Amino acid sequence: MSTRITTDVVCLHVSGKGLLEAPCWHPDLGLVFSDARFGGVHRLAENGGVETVIPHRKGIGGMALHADGGFVISGRNLAYKRDAEAPTVELLGQDPAVQRNGFNDLTTDPRGRVYVGSVGEVAIDNDKKPDRVPGGLYVVDTDGSARQVAGGISLVNGMRVSPDGARLYVSDSLRPAVLAYDIDPETGELGDESVFVAFDEGAPDGMAMSEDGLVWIALAFTGTVVAYAPDGTLAATVELPVPMVTSVLFGGPDRSTLFVTTGAESDDDPHDAAVYAVEVPYRGLEPTPARTPTAVA
């Protein structure tokens, strides 16, 4: 039976016509997120203000904390960035020869490997193109080696690994569906693709995982976050006051606050990009930090 969560939704930050993405909960910085359209990684300060953590970089659709400090971030390449002053360490670069022209969302597995989705062409303001070049999934191992593990995804978006590390969930926003792959825990290779859940409306975007294995999905254009049990049944729904929900995260001291990032579809969108918070009767799964290389080999 599905639960409609009716706890008050609180707006924490409004940022104009940006596209907020890639929320992370940092033990010292608190809520951290990107603005894919206008650039930068930012944190929500305790006084309600916003501070820039990493400036300039646009197109960040995914971000993960690193075990050695800093972040793994997507965009024109997949990179490690310790802080604003430190050099960027590229983990996986563009390769137009194989239609790898940038990277969107990402996640980690229990060993600290990073799974990331490539895009065949720049995603911002071009998502609805009917003949869009598909992307694929890549894994970057803890020794820095990288390889493609799946392909043929129209628009790779949110992804998360199940609590037992055995399954990878991936949003294909244009299909629109969430896909599932079995993971070989030793090698990181993926099994055959299956459809976990398909949608009649909206576009599955960013994703979070609760400790009980529910898959929480920001369903863009519908103003909702939906949660599905591992068997594919709808378990919970959260309604937001704006349609363009982009990503979702469990954070706070006990990981029971659901943070939702949103965006403006264009400069003419009457809604601004914002960050919302809602208290939920679930506890988020704490993501494993990345353990990929932090220096140029």
DRENMIVEX-745184 format. One record per residue (C-alpha): residue number from 1; residue in one letter; x, y, z. Coordinates in pm, 1 decimal, padded with zeros to 6 digits. Layout:
N
+-----+------+----------+----------+----------+
|  nr | rest |     east |    north |       up |
+-----+------+----------+----------+----------+
| NUM |    A |        X |        Y |        Z |
...
+-----+------+----------+----------+----------+
This chain:
297
+-----+------+----------+----------+----------+
|  nr | rest |     east |    north |       up |
+-----+------+----------+----------+----------+
|   1 |    M |  00000.0 |  00000.0 |  00000.0 |
|   2 |    S |  00135.4 |  00340.9 | -00101.3 |
|   3 |    T |  00178.5 |  00620.8 |  00154.9 |
|   4 |    R |  00123.0 |  00985.8 |  00067.3 |
|   5 |    I |  00359.4 |  01186.1 |  00285.9 |
|   6 |    T |  00184.5 |  01506.0 |  00392.8 |
|   7 |    T |  00449.8 |  01660.2 |  00620.9 |
|   8 |    D |  00502.8 |  02031.1 |  00552.9 |
|   9 |    V |  00749.9 |  02099.4 |  00274.1 |
|  10 |    V |  00987.0 |  02382.1 |  00370.9 |
|  11 |    C |  01166.2 |  02599.0 |  00115.3 |
|  12 |    L |  01525.4 |  02652.7 |  00230.3 |
|  13 |    H |  01676.3 |  02845.9 | -00059.5 |
|  14 |    V |  01566.8 |  03015.0 | -00383.1 |
|  15 |    S |  01826.3 |  03086.0 | -00652.5 |
|  16 |    G |  01668.2 |  03236.9 | -00962.3 |
|  17 |    K |  01651.9 |  03055.8 | -01294.9 |
|  18 |    G |  01919.9 |  02796.8 | -01228.6 |
|  19 |    L |  01905.5 |  02418.1 | -01237.3 |
|  20 |    L |  01998.1 |  02283.0 | -00894.8 |
|  21 |    E |  02129.1 |  01926.4 | -00893.4 |
|  22 |    A |  02358.7 |  01669.8 | -00728.3 |
|  23 |    P |  02273.9 |  01717.1 | -00359.3 |
|  24 |    C |  02517.2 |  01563.4 | -00106.7 |
|  25 |    W |  02525.8 |  01566.6 |  00272.6 |
|  26 |    H |  02872.3 |  01659.9 |  00396.2 |
|  27 |    P |  02956.5 |  01594.5 |  00764.9 |
|  28 |    D |  03111.3 |  01940.9 |  00805.0 |
|  29 |    L |  02953.2 |  02150.8 |  00530.3 |
|  30 |    G |  02598.0 |  02019.1 |  00558.3 |
|  31 |    L |  02385.2 |  02029.7 |  00243.9 |
|  32 |    V |  02594.4 |  02073.1 | -00071.1 |
|  33 |    F |  02451.1 |  02101.6 | -00423.5 |
|  34 |    S |  02539.8 |  02218.9 | -00773.0 |
|  35 |    D |  02386.3 |  02463.4 | -01017.1 |
|  36 |    A |  02417.0 |  02280.5 | -01347.9 |
|  37 |    R |  02307.5 |  02579.7 | -01555.2 |
|  38 |    F |  02501.8 |  02866.1 | -01397.0 |
|  39 |    G |  02787.5 |  02671.2 | -01244.0 |
|  40 |    G |  02946.3 |  02598.2 | -00911.8 |
|  41 |    V |  02909.9 |  02376.2 | -00607.9 |
|  42 |    H |  02743.3 |  02550.1 | -00315.4 |
|  43 |    R |  02656.5 |  02481.3 |  00046.4 |
|  44 |    L |  02355.0 |  02589.1 |  00245.6 |
|  45 |    A |  02489.3 |  02764.0 |  00553.7 |
|  46 |    E |  02323.7 |  02746.0 |  00895.6 |
|  47 |    N |  02221.5 |  03111.4 |  00873.7 |
|  48 |    G |  02023.4 |  03037.0 |  00558.7 |
|  49 |    G |  02280.5 |  03188.3 |  00325.1 |
|  50 |    V |  02462.4 |  03008.9 |  00047.3 |
|  51 |    E |  02839.4 |  02980.1 |  00016.8 |
|  52 |    T |  03030.7 |  02866.1 | -00291.7 |
|  53 |    V |  03249.5 |  02560.6 | -00235.6 |
|  54 |    I |  03376.9 |  02511.2 | -00591.9 |
|  55 |    P |  03322.3 |  02801.1 | -00836.1 |
|  56 |    H |  03264.4 |  02825.7 | -01208.5 |
|  57 |    R |  03218.4 |  02463.9 | -01318.4 |
|  58 |    K |  02891.8 |  02414.1 | -01510.0 |
|  59 |    G |  02700.4 |  02100.1 | -01597.2 |
|  60 |    I |  02748.1 |  01914.1 | -01267.9 |
|  61 |    G |  02467.1 |  01658.9 | -01265.8 |
|  62 |    G |  02625.2 |  01422.1 | -01013.3 |
|  63 |    M |  02849.0 |  01447.2 | -00711.4 |
|  64 |    A |  02986.6 |  01214.4 | -00442.7 |
|  65 |    L |  03198.4 |  01266.2 | -00134.2 |
|  66 |    H |  03549.2 |  01119.1 | -00145.4 |
|  67 |    A |  03706.1 |  00916.2 |  00136.0 |
|  68 |    D |  04013.4 |  01144.6 |  00129.0 |
|  69 |    G |  03806.3 |  01463.0 |  00142.4 |
|  70 |    G |  03671.0 |  01666.7 | -00145.0 |
|  71 |    F |  03431.1 |  01552.8 | -00415.2 |
|  72 |    V |  03398.7 |  01350.6 | -00732.4 |
|  73 |    I |  03199.2 |  01566.3 | -00975.4 |
|  74 |    S |  03063.4 |  01531.6 | -01327.6 |
|  75 |    G |  03031.2 |  01776.6 | -01615.4 |
|  76 |    R |  03258.9 |  01804.3 | -01917.0 |
|  77 |    N |  03465.4 |  01527.8 | -01754.0 |
|  78 |    L |  03450.9 |  01311.6 | -01442.7 |
|  79 |    A |  03692.6 |  01462.5 | -01194.4 |
|  80 |    Y |  03814.0 |  01474.0 | -00836.6 |
|  81 |    K |  03825.1 |  01815.7 | -00674.4 |
|  82 |    R |  03952.5 |  01858.8 | -00318.7 |
|  83 |    D |  03852.8 |  02224.4 | -00285.2 |
|  84 |    A |  03832.2 |  02550.0 | -00478.5 |
|  85 |    E |  04209.3 |  02604.5 | -00484.8 |
|  86 |    A |  04324.9 |  02249.6 | -00557.2 |
|  87 |    P |  04392.8 |  02130.3 | -00912.7 |
|  88 |    T |  04131.9 |  01922.6 | -01089.0 |
|  89 |    V |  04219.8 |  01550.9 | -01119.1 |
|  90 |    E |  04052.9 |  01400.5 | -01423.7 |
|  91 |    L |  03922.7 |  01046.7 | -01372.3 |
|  92 |    L |  03751.6 |  01003.3 | -01709.7 |
|  93 |    G |  03753.5 |  01243.2 | -02001.3 |
|  94 |    Q |  03550.2 |  01320.0 | -02308.7 |
|  95 |    D |  03589.1 |  01103.5 | -02617.6 |
|  96 |    P |  03377.2 |  01224.3 | -02912.8 |
|  97 |    A |  03491.6 |  00920.3 | -03112.6 |
|  98 |    V |  03266.3 |  00704.2 | -02893.9 |
|  99 |    Q |  03002.7 |  00978.1 | -02845.7 |
| 100 |    R |  03117.5 |  01044.2 | -02489.1 |
| 101 |    N |  03074.4 |  01418.7 | -02472.4 |
| 102 |    G |  03024.6 |  01474.9 | -02101.6 |
| 103 |    F |  02888.4 |  01314.5 | -01787.2 |
| 104 |    N |  02569.4 |  01352.3 | -01587.5 |
| 105 |    D |  02476.6 |  01172.0 | -01265.9 |
| 106 |    L |  02690.2 |  00928.1 | -01068.3 |
| 107 |    T |  02697.2 |  00705.2 | -00762.9 |
| 108 |    T |  02931.0 |  00479.8 | -00565.5 |
| 109 |    D |  02921.0 |  00112.0 | -00469.2 |
| 110 |    P |  03024.9 | -00039.1 | -00132.2 |
| 111 |    R |  03387.5 | -00066.6 | -00249.1 |
| 112 |    G |  03411.4 |  00300.8 | -00344.1 |
| 113 |    R |  03398.0 |  00247.7 | -00718.9 |
| 114 |    V |  03221.2 |  00524.6 | -00910.1 |
| 115 |    Y |  02948.2 |  00455.4 | -01166.3 |
| 116 |    V |  02877.2 |  00749.0 | -01394.3 |
| 117 |    G |  02650.4 |  00811.0 | -01690.6 |
| 118 |    S |  02785.6 |  00962.1 | -02011.1 |
| 119 |    V |  02588.6 |  01184.1 | -02245.7 |
| 120 |    G |  02614.5 |  01172.1 | -02620.9 |
| 121 |    E |  02558.0 |  01546.4 | -02637.6 |
| 122 |    V |  02527.4 |  01835.3 | -02393.9 |
| 123 |    A |  02216.7 |  01787.6 | -02179.8 |
| 124 |    I |  02139.2 |  02142.2 | -02070.7 |
| 125 |    D |  01848.0 |  02290.5 | -02270.4 |
| 126 |    N |  01862.0 |  01999.8 | -02516.6 |
| 127 |    D |  01689.4 |  01720.5 | -02328.3 |
| 128 |    K |  01381.6 |  01692.6 | -02549.3 |
| 129 |    K |  01558.5 |  01654.6 | -02882.0 |
| 130 |    P |  01387.2 |  01355.2 | -03051.2 |
| 131 |    D |  01700.4 |  01212.8 | -03215.6 |
| 132 |    R |  01923.8 |  01257.4 | -02912.5 |
| 133 |    V |  02248.4 |  01056.5 | -02918.8 |
| 134 |    P |  02231.8 |  00791.7 | -02641.5 |
| 135 |    G |  02478.4 |  00763.4 | -02356.3 |
| 136 |    G |  02624.4 |  00483.5 | -02152.5 |
| 137 |    L |  02739.1 |  00375.2 | -01809.5 |
| 138 |    Y |  03103.2 |  00369.9 | -01702.6 |
| 139 |    V |  03271.2 |  00244.0 | -01388.9 |
| 140 |    V |  03589.7 |  00395.6 | -01246.7 |
| 141 |    D |  03761.6 |  00147.1 | -01017.1 |
| 142 |    T |  03963.0 |  00223.9 | -00705.6 |
| 143 |    D |  04286.7 |  00185.0 | -00902.9 |
| 144 |    G |  04172.3 |  00450.1 | -01150.2 |
| 145 |    S |  04097.2 |  00212.6 | -01437.5 |
| 146 |    A |  03775.3 |  00292.2 | -01624.6 |
| 147 |    R |  03556.4 |  00098.9 | -01866.9 |
| 148 |    Q |  03208.5 |  00109.4 | -02017.3 |
| 149 |    V |  02966.4 | -00137.7 | -01858.9 |
| 150 |    A |  02636.9 | -00055.3 | -02035.1 |
| 151 |    G |  02507.9 |  00153.6 | -02324.2 |
| 152 |    G |  02203.6 |  00263.3 | -02522.0 |
| 153 |    I |  02052.1 |  00490.0 | -02253.9 |
| 154 |    S |  01862.5 |  00783.8 | -02402.3 |
| 155 |    L |  01939.7 |  01029.5 | -02123.1 |
| 156 |    V |  02130.5 |  00893.4 | -01823.6 |
| 157 |    N |  02022.0 |  01055.8 | -01501.2 |
| 158 |    G |  01994.2 |  00956.8 | -01134.3 |
| 159 |    M |  02152.5 |  00636.0 | -01010.1 |
| 160 |    R |  02192.1 |  00449.9 | -00682.7 |
| 161 |    V |  02318.0 |  00111.8 | -00561.5 |
| 162 |    S |  02097.0 | -00109.9 | -00343.5 |
| 163 |    P |  02187.7 | -00150.2 |  00026.8 |
| 164 |    D |  02340.5 | -00494.1 | -00035.6 |
| 165 |    G |  02549.3 | -00363.1 | -00325.1 |
| 166 |    A |  02397.4 | -00614.2 | -00565.8 |
| 167 |    R |  02184.8 | -00389.8 | -00787.1 |
| 168 |    L |  02231.2 | -00061.9 | -00972.2 |
| 169 |    Y |  01928.7 |  00155.3 | -01047.0 |
| 170 |    V |  01954.5 |  00412.6 | -01328.3 |
| 171 |    S |  01707.2 |  00675.9 | -01449.8 |
| 172 |    D |  01661.4 |  00700.4 | -01825.4 |
| 173 |    S |  01473.3 |  01028.6 | -01837.5 |
| 174 |    L |  01365.2 |  01007.2 | -02200.2 |
| 175 |    R |  01241.8 |  00646.9 | -02201.1 |
| 176 |    P |  01100.8 |  00736.3 | -01935.9 |
| 177 |    A |  01190.3 |  00455.9 | -01694.6 |
| 178 |    V |  01421.1 |  00348.4 | -01416.3 |
| 179 |    L |  01645.4 |  00063.2 | -01527.3 |
| 180 |    A |  01808.4 | -00202.4 | -01310.6 |
| 181 |    Y |  02130.9 | -00401.3 | -01346.7 |
| 182 |    D |  02277.2 | -00676.1 | -01129.9 |
| 183 |    I |  02630.8 | -00593.2 | -01011.8 |
| 184 |    D |  02916.3 | -00842.4 | -00987.1 |
| 185 |    P |  03063.2 | -00734.8 | -00650.8 |
| 186 |    E |  03411.9 | -00858.0 | -00737.3 |
| 187 |    T |  03454.6 | -00700.1 | -01078.5 |
| 188 |    G |  03193.7 | -00423.9 | -01083.0 |
| 189 |    E |  03058.2 | -00554.3 | -01413.3 |
| 190 |    L |  02685.6 | -00521.1 | -01481.4 |
| 191 |    G |  02437.8 | -00786.5 | -01586.1 |
| 192 |    D |  02160.7 | -00745.8 | -01841.4 |
| 193 |    E |  01937.0 | -00440.4 | -01832.7 |
| 194 |    S |  01581.4 | -00470.1 | -01702.7 |
| 195 |    V |  01306.6 | -00213.4 | -01649.9 |
| 196 |    F |  01249.6 | -00155.9 | -01279.4 |
| 197 |    V |  00959.7 |  00087.2 | -01324.9 |
| 198 |    A |  00821.3 |  00275.2 | -01626.1 |
| 199 |    F |  00632.2 |  00604.8 | -01610.9 |
| 200 |    D |  00333.6 |  00733.6 | -01807.5 |
| 201 |    E |  00415.3 |  01095.5 | -01723.7 |
| 202 |    G |  00714.1 |  01292.0 | -01603.1 |
| 203 |    A |  01080.6 |  01205.2 | -01633.5 |
| 204 |    P |  01277.1 |  01015.9 | -01366.9 |
| 205 |    D |  01572.6 |  01226.9 | -01261.4 |
| 206 |    G |  01789.3 |  01222.5 | -00946.9 |
| 207 |    M |  01763.6 |  00939.1 | -00699.4 |
| 208 |    A |  01818.8 |  00844.2 | -00333.9 |
| 209 |    M |  01807.1 |  00518.8 | -00137.7 |
| 210 |    S |  01663.5 |  00454.4 |  00207.9 |
| 211 |    E |  01799.6 |  00189.4 |  00440.9 |
| 212 |    D |  01499.9 | -00035.3 |  00378.0 |
| 213 |    G |  01584.7 | -00052.8 |  00006.2 |
| 214 |    L |  01320.3 |  00189.7 | -00119.3 |
| 215 |    V |  01429.2 |  00373.6 | -00433.2 |
| 216 |    W |  01337.1 |  00744.5 | -00411.8 |
| 217 |    I |  01306.2 |  00918.4 | -00748.9 |
| 218 |    A |  01262.1 |  01285.4 | -00835.3 |
| 219 |    L |  00998.0 |  01274.7 | -01109.7 |
| 220 |    A |  01068.4 |  01588.1 | -01312.2 |
| 221 |    F |  00780.2 |  01792.0 | -01457.5 |
| 222 |    T |  00529.7 |  01636.9 | -01209.4 |
| 223 |    G |  00627.0 |  01806.3 | -00882.5 |
| 224 |    T |  00657.2 |  01473.7 | -00703.5 |
| 225 |    V |  00913.7 |  01245.7 | -00545.7 |
| 226 |    V |  00811.2 |  00880.3 | -00558.7 |
| 227 |    A |  00951.7 |  00581.4 | -00370.1 |
| 228 |    Y |  00940.4 |  00224.2 | -00500.0 |
| 229 |    A |  01003.6 | -00101.9 | -00316.8 |
| 230 |    P |  01260.1 | -00346.1 | -00462.3 |
| 231 |    D |  00974.6 | -00542.2 | -00624.5 |
| 232 |    G |  00869.0 | -00233.6 | -00821.3 |
| 233 |    T |  00556.8 | -00141.4 | -00622.5 |
| 234 |    L |  00488.0 |  00221.2 | -00532.0 |
| 235 |    A |  00555.0 |  00275.6 | -00160.8 |
| 236 |    A |  00541.1 |  00651.6 | -00099.2 |
| 237 |    T |  00477.4 |  00986.5 | -00266.7 |
| 238 |    V |  00587.1 |  01337.0 | -00167.4 |
| 239 |    E |  00432.8 |  01638.2 | -00340.8 |
| 240 |    L |  00637.3 |  01954.3 | -00404.0 |
| 241 |    P |  00502.4 |  02302.4 | -00487.5 |
| 242 |    V |  00693.2 |  02327.9 | -00818.4 |
| 243 |    P |  00697.6 |  02090.5 | -01117.8 |
| 244 |    M |  01068.1 |  02072.0 | -01205.9 |
| 245 |    V |  01205.4 |  01847.6 | -00931.1 |
| 246 |    T |  01558.5 |  01742.1 | -01025.8 |
| 247 |    S |  01713.4 |  01538.2 | -00746.4 |
| 248 |    V |  01662.5 |  01407.2 | -00395.2 |
| 249 |    L |  01880.0 |  01329.5 | -00092.6 |
| 250 |    F |  01848.7 |  01200.5 |  00262.5 |
| 251 |    G |  02046.4 |  01422.8 |  00498.6 |
| 252 |    G |  02059.1 |  01580.2 |  00839.4 |
| 253 |    P |  02209.5 |  01432.1 |  01157.4 |
| 254 |    D |  01994.2 |  01117.6 |  01141.6 |
| 255 |    R |  01940.3 |  01114.7 |  00761.4 |
| 256 |    S |  01562.5 |  01146.7 |  00800.1 |
| 257 |    T |  01528.8 |  01480.3 |  00621.4 |
| 258 |    L |  01447.3 |  01449.4 |  00253.0 |
| 259 |    F |  01610.0 |  01734.8 |  00059.4 |
| 260 |    V |  01477.3 |  01803.5 | -00290.4 |
| 261 |    T |  01645.4 |  02024.6 | -00549.5 |
| 262 |    T |  01445.4 |  02189.9 | -00825.1 |
| 263 |    G |  01513.2 |  02395.0 | -01135.3 |
| 264 |    A |  01368.2 |  02645.6 | -01377.2 |
| 265 |    E |  01300.8 |  02498.9 | -01720.2 |
| 266 |    S |  01396.0 |  02828.9 | -01885.9 |
| 267 |    D |  01427.7 |  03199.7 | -01815.3 |
| 268 |    D |  01053.9 |  03226.3 | -01883.6 |
| 269 |    D |  00960.6 |  02964.3 | -01623.4 |
| 270 |    P |  00745.9 |  03128.6 | -01352.8 |
| 271 |    H |  00913.0 |  02905.5 | -01093.0 |
| 272 |    D |  01261.0 |  02968.5 | -00955.6 |
| 273 |    A |  01512.7 |  02697.6 | -00877.0 |
| 274 |    A |  01503.5 |  02609.6 | -00507.8 |
| 275 |    V |  01593.8 |  02364.8 | -00233.5 |
| 276 |    Y |  01315.4 |  02210.5 | -00025.2 |
| 277 |    A |  01316.7 |  01993.0 |  00287.1 |
| 278 |    V |  01058.4 |  01754.3 |  00426.4 |
| 279 |    E |  01076.2 |  01529.6 |  00733.3 |
| 280 |    V |  00992.2 |  01169.3 |  00647.7 |
| 281 |    P |  00945.9 |  00847.5 |  00850.6 |
| 282 |    Y |  01237.9 |  00684.2 |  00668.6 |
| 283 |    R |  01611.3 |  00681.7 |  00722.4 |
| 284 |    G |  01841.6 |  00732.0 |  00427.4 |
| 285 |    L |  02117.2 |  00490.3 |  00332.3 |
| 286 |    E |  02451.8 |  00658.7 |  00390.9 |
| 287 |    P |  02639.4 |  00652.0 |  00057.9 |
| 288 |    T |  02985.6 |  00496.8 |  00049.2 |
| 289 |    P |  03248.2 |  00763.5 | -00023.6 |
| 290 |    A |  03444.2 |  00729.8 | -00345.5 |
| 291 |    R |  03788.8 |  00572.4 | -00320.5 |
| 292 |    T |  03917.1 |  00657.8 | -00666.5 |
| 293 |    P |  04262.3 |  00818.4 | -00716.7 |
| 294 |    T |  04312.9 |  01173.0 | -00590.3 |
| 295 |    A |  04630.7 |  01257.3 | -00780.6 |
| 296 |    V |  04749.6 |  01243.7 | -01139.5 |
| 297 |    A |  04919.6 |  00908.5 | -01205.0 |
+-----+------+----------+----------+----------+
